[in-house]
Structure formats: structure tokens, C-alpha cells
Amino acid sequence: MTVRVTESARRQLRVAAQAVARRENTTTQGAFRAFIERMLAEYEAVMEERKPLSDFPDLPIVEAVRFGYRFFFRDVGDAVWLVGVWNARQSG
């Protein structure tokens, strides 16, 4: 399945990567980068981590939580869109 990224999610992902680079050690930075690359290349790799939004289970958006961030996805046809990346500590 193809993973596409909305412009707003691309900006949010960039901010998240910069934050991880500022506050985490080199090992965590590398793991975060590898997760992002794998998620975008092989969406199936994070499929088992996806879950419906607990606050809005009827929305067609699911999330995966990793590295203190919530990654929001929406399936549209043959593609999966990454529609948002939020700091988990600030989003609830």
C-alpha cells in the first residue's frame, strides 16, 4: 500500500524530527529516523500498531503511537495518507 503525506503532516513530521534531534541521544535519533523511513516505505510494518482514535472511534482515522508522537493515518483508495503528527504529551 502506498503511503502519502499531506503538507501539514510533512511540516509536523519535520518539527518532530527536529525535536527528537534536540532532546534525544544518537541511538534514539537513529531509531526515530528508521521508524519514519520504514513507516513511509512499508506501511504494513506499522499496521499492527494502528488503533482507532479513542475519543472519536467513528472517524476514518487511525493512529500509531511511537517515540512519544501520535501518527494519524487515513485510508483513501489504494493509498494511506499520513495526515498528522502530534506530540503525545501535548495532544491530550
C-alpha atoms as an extended CHARMM CRD file, in Angstrom:
* protein
*
        92  EXT
         1         1  MET       CA              0.0000000000        0.0000000000        0.0000000000  PROA      1               0.0000000000
         2         2  THR       CA              1.3160000000        3.4440000000       -0.9120000000  PROA      2               0.0000000000
         3         3  VAL       CA              1.9060000000        5.9330000000        1.8870000000  PROA      3               0.0000000000
         4         4  ARG       CA              1.4280000000        9.5800000000        1.0610000000  PROA      4               0.0000000000
         5         5  VAL       CA              1.9640000000       12.5690000000        3.3270000000  PROA      5               0.0000000000
         6         6  THR       CA             -0.1510000000       15.7120000000        3.4570000000  PROA      6               0.0000000000
         7         7  GLU       CA              1.6870000000       19.0270000000        3.5030000000  PROA      7               0.0000000000
         8         8  SER       CA              0.6300000000       19.7380000000        7.0850000000  PROA      8               0.0000000000
         9         9  ALA       CA              1.7770000000       16.2810000000        8.2090000000  PROA      9               0.0000000000
        10        10  ARG       CA              5.0890000000       16.8270000000        6.3920000000  PROA      10              0.0000000000
        11        11  ARG       CA              5.6500000000       20.0300000000        8.3850000000  PROA      11              0.0000000000
        12        12  GLN       CA              4.6250000000       18.3190000000       11.6310000000  PROA      12              0.0000000000
        13        13  LEU       CA              6.9560000000       15.4110000000       10.8930000000  PROA      13              0.0000000000
        14        14  ARG       CA              9.8360000000       17.8150000000       10.2800000000  PROA      14              0.0000000000
        15        15  VAL       CA              9.1520000000       19.5640000000       13.6040000000  PROA      15              0.0000000000
        16        16  ALA       CA              9.0070000000       16.1990000000       15.3960000000  PROA      16              0.0000000000
        17        17  ALA       CA             12.3170000000       15.1050000000       13.8610000000  PROA      17              0.0000000000
        18        18  GLN       CA             13.9530000000       18.3740000000       14.9180000000  PROA      18              0.0000000000
        19        19  ALA       CA             12.6140000000       17.9860000000       18.4670000000  PROA      19              0.0000000000
        20        20  VAL       CA             13.8880000000       14.4150000000       18.6960000000  PROA      20              0.0000000000
        21        21  ALA       CA             17.2740000000       15.5610000000       17.3790000000  PROA      21              0.0000000000
        22        22  ARG       CA             17.4760000000       18.2680000000       20.0730000000  PROA      22              0.0000000000
        23        23  ARG       CA             16.4540000000       16.2070000000       23.0740000000  PROA      23              0.0000000000
        24        24  GLU       CA             17.3800000000       12.5830000000       22.4230000000  PROA      24              0.0000000000
        25        25  ASN       CA             20.5940000000       10.6170000000       22.1770000000  PROA      25              0.0000000000
        26        26  THR       CA             22.0540000000        9.4740000000       18.8890000000  PROA      26              0.0000000000
        27        27  THR       CA             20.6200000000        5.9770000000       19.2240000000  PROA      27              0.0000000000
        28        28  THR       CA             17.0660000000        7.2630000000       19.6800000000  PROA      28              0.0000000000
        29        29  GLN       CA             17.5090000000        9.7570000000       16.8400000000  PROA      29              0.0000000000
        30        30  GLY       CA             18.5670000000        6.9200000000       14.5410000000  PROA      30              0.0000000000
        31        31  ALA       CA             15.6910000000        4.7100000000       15.6740000000  PROA      31              0.0000000000
        32        32  PHE       CA             13.1980000000        7.5470000000       15.0840000000  PROA      32              0.0000000000
        33        33  ARG       CA             14.5620000000        8.1730000000       11.5890000000  PROA      33              0.0000000000
        34        34  ALA       CA             14.4960000000        4.4310000000       10.7980000000  PROA      34              0.0000000000
        35        35  PHE       CA             10.8950000000        4.1660000000       12.0230000000  PROA      35              0.0000000000
        36        36  ILE       CA              9.8160000000        7.0830000000        9.8160000000  PROA      36              0.0000000000
        37        37  GLU       CA             11.5940000000        5.6930000000        6.7690000000  PROA      37              0.0000000000
        38        38  ARG       CA             10.1410000000        2.2230000000        7.3400000000  PROA      38              0.0000000000
        39        39  MET       CA              6.6580000000        3.5930000000        8.0040000000  PROA      39              0.0000000000
        40        40  LEU       CA              6.6810000000        5.5500000000        4.7450000000  PROA      40              0.0000000000
        41        41  ALA       CA              8.1950000000        2.7180000000        2.7080000000  PROA      41              0.0000000000
        42        42  GLU       CA              6.3540000000       -0.2310000000        4.2880000000  PROA      42              0.0000000000
        43        43  TYR       CA              3.1200000000        0.9100000000        5.8320000000  PROA      43              0.0000000000
        44        44  GLU       CA              2.2860000000       -2.6930000000        6.6250000000  PROA      44              0.0000000000
        45        45  ALA       CA              5.1340000000       -2.6000000000        9.1500000000  PROA      45              0.0000000000
        46        46  VAL       CA              3.0650000000       -0.3720000000       11.4410000000  PROA      46              0.0000000000
        47        47  MET       CA             -0.3570000000       -1.8170000000       10.6190000000  PROA      47              0.0000000000
        48        48  GLU       CA             -0.4290000000       -3.8930000000       13.8050000000  PROA      48              0.0000000000
        49        49  GLU       CA              0.2290000000       -0.7450000000       15.8440000000  PROA      49              0.0000000000
        50        50  ARG       CA             -2.7110000000        1.1820000000       14.4020000000  PROA      50              0.0000000000
        51        51  LYS       CA             -5.7730000000        1.6920000000       16.5060000000  PROA      51              0.0000000000
        52        52  PRO       CA             -8.9430000000        3.7700000000       16.2220000000  PROA      52              0.0000000000
        53        53  LEU       CA             -8.9440000000        7.1350000000       17.9210000000  PROA      53              0.0000000000
        54        54  SER       CA            -10.2500000000        6.5320000000       21.4250000000  PROA      54              0.0000000000
        55        55  ASP       CA            -12.0050000000        9.9160000000       21.5480000000  PROA      55              0.0000000000
        56        56  PHE       CA            -13.5240000000        9.6070000000       18.0620000000  PROA      56              0.0000000000
        57        57  PRO       CA            -13.8580000000        5.9220000000       17.1310000000  PROA      57              0.0000000000
        58        58  ASP       CA            -16.2610000000        6.6770000000       14.2610000000  PROA      58              0.0000000000
        59        59  LEU       CA            -13.7600000000        8.8360000000       12.3510000000  PROA      59              0.0000000000
        60        60  PRO       CA            -11.9800000000        7.1650000000        9.4220000000  PROA      60              0.0000000000
        61        61  ILE       CA             -8.6160000000        7.9810000000       11.0180000000  PROA      61              0.0000000000
        62        62  VAL       CA             -6.3750000000        5.6180000000       12.9590000000  PROA      62              0.0000000000
        63        63  GLU       CA             -3.2270000000        6.2790000000       14.9220000000  PROA      63              0.0000000000
        64        64  ALA       CA              0.0580000000        4.6620000000       15.8650000000  PROA      64              0.0000000000
        65        65  VAL       CA              1.9740000000        5.9380000000       18.8790000000  PROA      65              0.0000000000
        66        66  ARG       CA              5.7780000000        5.7570000000       18.8060000000  PROA      66              0.0000000000
        67        67  PHE       CA              8.6150000000        7.7750000000       20.3080000000  PROA      67              0.0000000000
        68        68  GLY       CA              6.1700000000        9.9990000000       22.1780000000  PROA      68              0.0000000000
        69        69  TYR       CA              4.3410000000       11.0150000000       18.9850000000  PROA      69              0.0000000000
        70        70  ARG       CA              0.9270000000       10.1690000000       17.6140000000  PROA      70              0.0000000000
        71        71  PHE       CA              0.9390000000        9.4080000000       13.8800000000  PROA      71              0.0000000000
        72        72  PHE       CA             -2.5080000000        9.7730000000       12.2970000000  PROA      72              0.0000000000
        73        73  PHE       CA             -3.4450000000        7.8820000000        9.1270000000  PROA      73              0.0000000000
        74        74  ARG       CA             -6.4010000000        7.7820000000        6.7940000000  PROA      74              0.0000000000
        75        75  ASP       CA             -7.0050000000        5.1130000000        4.1580000000  PROA      75              0.0000000000
        76        76  VAL       CA             -8.1240000000        6.5700000000        0.8320000000  PROA      76              0.0000000000
        77        77  GLY       CA             -8.4810000000        4.1220000000       -2.0480000000  PROA      77              0.0000000000
        78        78  ASP       CA             -5.1480000000        2.4140000000       -2.7110000000  PROA      78              0.0000000000
        79        79  ALA       CA             -3.2220000000        4.8690000000       -0.5670000000  PROA      79              0.0000000000
        80        80  VAL       CA             -2.7460000000        5.5470000000        3.0910000000  PROA      80              0.0000000000
        81        81  TRP       CA             -2.2970000000        9.1820000000        3.9990000000  PROA      81              0.0000000000
        82        82  LEU       CA             -0.2480000000       10.3450000000        6.9430000000  PROA      82              0.0000000000
        83        83  VAL       CA             -2.4520000000       13.2720000000        7.9350000000  PROA      83              0.0000000000
        84        84  GLY       CA             -0.9020000000       14.3910000000       11.2020000000  PROA      84              0.0000000000
        85        85  VAL       CA              1.9400000000       14.0020000000       13.6850000000  PROA      85              0.0000000000
        86        86  TRP       CA              1.3830000000       15.2680000000       17.2130000000  PROA      86              0.0000000000
        87        87  ASN       CA              3.4680000000       15.2310000000       20.3320000000  PROA      87              0.0000000000
        88        88  ALA       CA              1.5950000000       12.7240000000       22.5160000000  PROA      88              0.0000000000
        89        89  ARG       CA              2.2950000000       14.7520000000       25.6650000000  PROA      89              0.0000000000
        90        90  GLN       CA              0.6520000000       17.8510000000       24.1850000000  PROA      90              0.0000000000
        91        91  SER       CA             -2.3140000000       16.2840000000       22.4140000000  PROA      91              0.0000000000
        92        92  GLY       CA             -4.4850000000       15.0320000000       25.1440000000  PROA      92              0.0000000000
